[in-house]
Amino acid sequence: MARELDAQIEQADAMFQTANTKAQRNAAALTGLAKMCRRLHDERLAIARARQVSRQAEAVLGTVATAVRPQVQDNGEARQIADILDAYHRLDSDEDGSFAS
């Protein structure tokens, strides 16, 4: 009886260690994903603010500001969104439906 109990305790400890390791990896991956999302959010906010300043400048300067204003390229934003989605899909690809190990 004591041996069976010891074996069950060892098995439970091993299962806990496996789950704990997986949880730590997922937490680290989610932290990285959150940072990517935050960076994208901050950049989009900065672009929105720049566009607002540009519109205000156009109102003051008229068509001169429109003619000389550089166009903002959003190609980097599309790449960032794709990277975020790829990272999320990698996390969510574990066959048991939980985050990947």
Secondary structure, 3 states (H helix, E strand, C coil): CHHHHHHHHHHHHHHHHHHHHHHHHHHHHHHHHHHHHHHHHHHHHHHHHHHHHHHHHHHHHCHHHHHHCCCCCCHHHHHHHHHHHHHHHHHCCCCCCCCCC
